Amino acid sequence: MSILKLTDEWDKVFPKSDNVSHKKVTFPNRYGITIAADVYKPADCEDQLPAIACCGPFGAVKEQVSGLYAQTLAEMGFLTMAFDPSFTGESGGQPRDMASPDINTEDFQAAVDYLITSDEVDADRVGIIGVCGWGGMALNAASIDTRIKATVTSTMYNMTRINAKGYYDADDNADARYEMKVALNKQRTEDFETGEYAKAGGVVKEVTEDMPQFVKDYHDFYIEPLGYHPRSPGSNDGWNVIGCMSFISQPIIAYSDEIRTPILMIHGEKAHSLYFSQDEFEKLTGDNKELLIIPDAVHTDLYYKTDVIPFEKIASFFNENL
């Protein structure tokens, strides 16, 4: 593994709980990239515990949403991990701010590698949580990794679908995809010539009245003090322009109908992204799948609103299935 320089200070966007212990760890994925993670567990607990790995949203770091989920569930009796995906945050990988349907699914599996080999964890009781874009990655991981015993997605995006088809599949045609690929490959050439990757810009820094409400909601979380973090791609310059290019032709969740383990999908009733969860849920089979729609909630409410995120339901789901 490469040696990562990890910050010693508590630099999360949420307050530290006195009811949990916290430590930073690193581990490799199968591509040799070193992943950085925060591990939380109930304070003064020496027993082996059921464990949960958390990641997301897409463009966030572990100091934002996934860490809040992890710390809160540790208060409820689990050993939890929030990790930075490859190429982002404190994790390794070059160049920075790239994404990959394969490598990012592997990041979840590498987190499972760490957890099931930890002396602090009951190896037969490991689950995962994916938020926003990592909800799709979580389903993808669950469809391939039989060690994952239960999966939760929250306010899920299918990143391959949105990259290939646009919002609400508005650009789902060959001509629109061709024009997008022409632009991205032109950018690849420019990046190669300059030796630098152009950035996509992250979440909008200034909002206007005519912007969709969900864009304003993203701004209010990522850019305002509420959720801003200096290592977050969403809060700053964003992904590389070509950073998500491979998502266009590499669909994830191809065999979600074959997932045999329990799945809980959570989404807001008023989220612009609700259709992602509804459509993916329809593909799932078996009687151990549930779609929980939170009344009146928008997409980002499930990022940080502890009175909206159904933590009791999530804990109950994992207690029943891990």
For each residue, the residues with C-beta under 8 A, 3 or more apart:
1: 26 27 28 32 34 92
2: 34 92
3: 34
4: 26 34 36 90 91 92
5: 90
6: 24 26 36 90
7: 11 90
8:
9:
10: 16
11: 7 63 229
12: 15 16 63 64 67 68
13: 63 64 68 226 227 228 229 304
14: 67 68 71 304
15: 12
16: 10 12 22 71
17: 20 71 72 74 75
18: 43
19: 42 43 75
20: 17 40 41 42 43 71 74 75
21: 40 41 42 43 44 45
22: 16 38 39 40 71
23: 38 39
24: 6 36 37 38 39
25: 36 37 38 39 81 114
26: 1 4 6 34 35 36 37
27: 1 34 35 37 110 111 113 114
28: 1 32 33 34 35 110
29: 32 33 35 86 103 106 107 109 110
30: 106 109 110
31: 86 103 106
32: 1 28 29
33: 28 29 86 87 91 92 93 103
34: 1 2 3 4 26 27 28 91 92
35: 26 27 28 29 83 84 85 86 91 92 107 110 111
36: 4 6 24 25 26 62 83 84 89 90 91 92
37: 24 25 26 27 62 81 82 83 84 111 114
38: 22 23 24 25 62 67 70 81 82 83
39: 22 23 24 25 79 80 81
40: 20 21 22 70 71 73 74 79 80 81 82
41: 20 21 45 49 74 78 79 80 120
42: 19 20 21 45 49 74 75 77
43: 18 19 20 21
44: 21
45: 21 41 42 49
46:
47:
48: 119 120 121 122
49: 41 42 45 77 78 79 120 121 122 125
50: 78 79 121 122 125 126 127 318 319 322
51: 78 79 80 81 115 116 118 120 121 122 125 126 127
52: 70 73 78 79 80 81 126 127 128 129 318
53: 80 81 83 108 111 112 115 126 127 128 129
54: 66 67 69 70 73 80 81 82 83 128 129 130 131
55: 62 66 82 83 85 107 108 111 128 129 130 131 134 137 138
56: 60 65 66 129 130 131 132 133 134 135 137 138 154
57: 60 64 65 131 132 133 134 155 157 234 303
58: 99 132 133 134 157 159 234
59: 133 202 203 222 232 233 234 238 239
60: 56 57 64 65 66 131 132 222 229 232 233 234
61: 64 84 88 89 90 229 231 232
62: 36 37 38 55 66 67 70 82 83 84 89 90
63: 11 12 13 67 89 229 231 232
64: 12 13 57 60 61 67 68 227 229 232 303
65: 56 57 60 68 69 131 132 227 303 304
66: 54 55 56 60 62 69 70 82 83 129 131 134
67: 12 14 38 54 62 63 64 70 71 82
68: 12 13 14 64 65 71 72 304 306
69: 54 65 66 72 73 80 82 129 131 154 309
70: 38 40 52 54 62 66 67 73 74 80 81 82
71: 14 16 17 20 22 40 67 68 74 75 80 82
72: 17 68 69 75 76 306 309 311
73: 40 52 54 69 70 76 78 80 311 314 315 318
74: 17 20 40 41 42 70 71 77 78 79 80
75: 17 19 20 42 71 72
76: 72 73 311 315
77: 42 49 74 315 319
78: 41 49 50 51 52 73 74 315 318
79: 39 40 41 49 50 51 52 74 115 118 120 121
80: 39 40 41 51 52 53 54 69 70 71 73 74
81: 25 37 38 39 40 51 52 53 54 70 111 114 115
82: 37 38 40 54 55 62 66 67 69 70 71
83: 35 36 37 38 53 54 55 62 66 91 107 111
84: 35 36 37 61 62 88 89 90 91 231
85: 35 55 88 89 91 99 104 107 134
86: 29 31 33 35 91 92 93 98 100 103 104 106 107
87: 33 91 93 94 95 96 97 98 99 103
88: 61 84 85 91 93 96 97 231 233
89: 36 61 62 63 84 85 231 232
90: 4 5 6 7 36 61 62 84 231
91: 4 33 34 35 36 83 84 85 86 87 88 107
92: 1 2 4 33 34 35 36 86
93: 33 86 87 88 96 98 103
94: 87
95: 87 98 197 240
96: 87 88 93 240
97: 87 88 197 199 233 237 238 239 240 243
98: 86 87 93 95 239 240 243
99: 58 85 87 104 159 239 243 244 247
100: 86 103 104 246
101: 104 105 137 140 159 160 246 247 250 251 252
102: 105 106 246 250
103: 29 31 33 86 87 93 100 106 107
104: 85 86 99 100 101 107 108 134 137
105: 101 102 108 109 137 140 141 144 252
106: 29 30 31 86 102 103 109 110
107: 29 35 55 83 85 86 91 103 104 110 111 137
108: 53 55 104 105 111 112 128 130 134 137 138 141 145 148
109: 29 30 105 106 112 113 141 144 145
110: 27 28 29 30 35 106 107 113 114
111: 27 35 37 53 55 81 83 107 108 114 115 128
112: 53 108 109 115 116 126 128 141 145 147 148
113: 27 109 110 116 117
114: 25 27 37 81 110 111 117 118
115: 51 53 79 81 111 112 118 121 123 126
116: 51 112 113 121 123 126 147
117: 113 114 123
118: 51 79 114 115 121
119: 48
120: 41 48 49 51 79
121: 48 49 50 51 79 115 116 118 125 126
122: 48 49 50 51 125 126
123: 115 116 117 126
124: 149
125: 49 50 51 121 122 149 322
126: 50 51 52 53 112 115 116 121 122 123 147 148 149 322
127: 50 51 52 53 148 149 150 151 152 318 321 322
128: 52 53 54 55 108 111 112 138 141 142 148 151 152
129: 52 53 54 55 56 66 69 138 151 152 153 154 314
130: 54 55 56 108 133 134 135 136 137 138 139 141 151 152 153 154 156
131: 54 55 56 57 60 65 66 69 134 135 153 154 155 156 302 303
132: 56 57 58 60 65 135 154 155 156 157 273 299 303
133: 56 57 58 59 130 136 137 157 159
134: 55 56 57 58 66 85 104 108 130 131 137 138
135: 56 130 131 132 138 139 153 154 155 156 157 265 276 277
136: 130 133 139 140 153 156 157 158 159 160 252 253 276 280
137: 55 56 101 104 105 107 108 130 133 134 140 141 159 252
138: 55 56 108 128 129 130 134 135 141 142 151 152 153
139: 130 135 136 142 143 151 153 156 252 253 256 259 263 280
140: 101 105 136 137 143 144 252 253
141: 105 108 109 112 128 130 137 138 144 145 148 151
142: 128 138 139 145 148 151 259 261 263
143: 139 140 253 254 255 256 258 259
144: 105 109 140 141 255
145: 108 109 112 141 142 148
146: 261
147: 112 116 126
148: 108 112 126 127 128 141 142 145 151 261
149: 124 125 126 127 261 262 321 322
150: 127 261 262 263 264 317 318 321 322
151: 127 128 129 130 138 139 141 142 148 259 261 262 263 264
152: 127 128 129 130 138 263 264 265 266 314 317 318
153: 129 130 131 135 136 138 139 156 263 264 265 266 277 280
154: 56 69 129 130 131 132 135 266 267 302 309
155: 57 131 132 135 266 267 268 271 273 277 299 300 301 302 303
156: 130 131 132 135 136 139 153 265 267 273 276 277 280
157: 57 58 132 133 135 136 162 273 276
158: 136 161 162 252 253 276 279 280
159: 58 99 101 133 136 137 162 163 244 247 252
160: 101 136 163 164 247 248 250 251 252
161: 158 164 165 169 251 276
162: 157 158 159 165 166 167 276
163: 159 160 244 247 248
164: 160 161 172 177 247 248 249 251
165: 161 162 169 170 171 172
166: 162 169 170 171 172 176
167: 162 170 272
168: 275
169: 161 165 166 172
170: 165 166 167
171: 165 166 176 177 180
172: 164 165 166 169 176
173: 176 177
174: 177 178
175: 178 179
176: 166 171 172 173 179 180
177: 164 171 173 174 180 181 248
178: 174 175 181 182
179: 175 176 182 183
180: 171 176 177 183 184 248
181: 177 178 184 185 248
182: 178 179 185 186
183: 179 180 186 187
184: 180 181 187 188 241 242 245
185: 181 182 188 189
186: 182 183 189 190
187: 183 184 190 191 198 241 242
188: 184 185 191 192 242 245
189: 185 186 192 193
190: 186 187 193 194 198
191: 187 188 194 195 196 197 198 240 241 242
192: 188 189 195
193: 189 190
194: 190 191
195: 191 192
196: 191
197: 95 97 191 240 241 242 243
198: 187 190 191 240 241 242
199: 97 202 237 238 239 240 241
200: 237 238 239 240 241 243
201: 204 237 238
202: 59 199 205 222 233 234 235 236 237 238 239
203: 59 218 219 222 223 234 235 238
204: 201 207 211 215 218 219 223
205: 202 219 223
206: 219
207: 204 211 215 216 219
208: 211
209:
210:
211: 204 207 208 215 216
212: 215 216 272
213: 216 217 272 298
214: 217 218 271 272 273 298 299 300
215: 204 207 211 212 218 219
216: 207 211 212 213 219 220
217: 213 214 220 221 298 299 300
218: 203 204 214 215 221 222 234 300
219: 203 204 205 206 207 215 216 222 223 224
220: 216 217 223 224 226 300
221: 217 218 224 226 227 300 303 304
222: 59 60 202 203 218 219 227 228 232 234 235
223: 203 204 205 219 220 228 235
224: 219 220 221 227 228
225: 228
226: 13 220 221 304
227: 13 64 65 221 222 224 235 303 304
228: 13 222 223 224 225 232 235
229: 11 13 60 61 63 64 232 235
230: 235 236
231: 61 63 84 88 89 90
232: 59 60 61 63 64 89 222 228 229 235 236
233: 59 60 88 97 202 236 237 238 239
234: 57 58 59 60 202 203 218 222 238
235: 202 203 222 223 227 228 229 230 232
236: 202 230 232 233
237: 97 199 200 201 202 233
238: 59 97 199 200 201 202 203 233 234
239: 59 97 98 99 199 200 202 233 243 244
240: 95 96 97 98 191 197 198 199 200 243
241: 184 187 191 197 198 199 200
242: 184 187 188 191 197 198 245
243: 97 98 99 197 200 239 240
244: 99 159 163 239 247
245: 184 188 242 248
246: 100 101 102 249 250
247: 99 101 159 160 163 164 244 250
248: 160 163 164 177 180 181 245
249: 164 246
250: 101 102 160 246 247
251: 101 160 161 164 254
252: 101 105 136 137 139 140 158 159 160
253: 136 139 140 143 158 256 280 283
254: 143 251
255: 143 144 258 259
256: 139 143 253 259 280 283 284
257: 283 284 285
258: 143 255 285
259: 139 142 143 151 255 256 263 284 285 286
260: 286
261: 142 146 148 149 150 151 288 321
262: 149 150 151 288 289 317 320 321
263: 139 142 150 151 152 153 259 284 288 289 290
264: 150 151 152 153 289 290 292 313 314 317
265: 135 152 153 156 277 280 281 289 290 291 292
266: 152 153 154 155 277 291 292 293 294 302 309 310 313 314
267: 154 155 156 271 273 274 276 277 278 291 292 293 294 297 302
268: 155 271 274 293 294 296 297 298 299 301 302 308
269: 274 293 294 295 296 297
270: 274 296 297 298
271: 155 214 267 268 274 297 298 299 301 302
272: 167 212 213 214 298 299
273: 132 155 156 157 214 267 276 277 299
274: 267 268 269 270 271 277 278 293
275: 168 278 279
276: 135 136 156 157 158 161 162 267 273 279 280
277: 135 153 155 156 265 266 267 273 274 280 281 291
278: 267 274 275 281 282 291
279: 158 275 276 282 283
280: 136 139 153 156 158 253 256 265 276 277 283 284
281: 265 277 278 284 289 291
282: 278 279
283: 253 256 257 279 280
284: 256 257 259 263 280 281 289
285: 257 258 259 289
286: 259 260 289
287:
288: 261 262 263 321
289: 262 263 264 265 281 284 285 286
290: 263 264 265 317
291: 265 266 267 277 278 281
292: 264 265 266 267 310 313
293: 266 267 268 269 274
294: 266 267 268 269 297 301 302 308 310
295: 269
296: 268 269 270
297: 267 268 269 270 271 294 301 302 305 308
298: 213 214 217 268 270 271 272 301
299: 132 155 214 217 268 271 272 273 302 303
300: 155 214 217 218 220 221 303 304
301: 155 268 271 294 297 298 304 305 308 309
302: 131 154 155 266 267 268 271 294 297 299 305 308 309
303: 57 64 65 131 132 155 221 227 299 300
304: 13 14 65 68 221 226 227 300 301
305: 297 301 302 308 309
306: 68 72 309 311
307:
308: 268 294 297 301 302 305
309: 69 72 154 266 301 302 305 306 314
310: 266 292 294 313 314
311: 72 73 76 306 314 315
312: 315 316
313: 264 266 292 310 316 317
314: 73 129 152 264 266 309 310 311 317 318
315: 73 76 77 78 311 312 318 319
316: 312 313 319 320
317: 150 152 262 264 290 313 314 320 321
318: 50 52 73 78 127 150 152 314 315 321 322
319: 50 77 315 316 322
320: 262 316 317
321: 127 149 150 261 262 288 317 318
322: 50 125 126 127 149 150 318 319
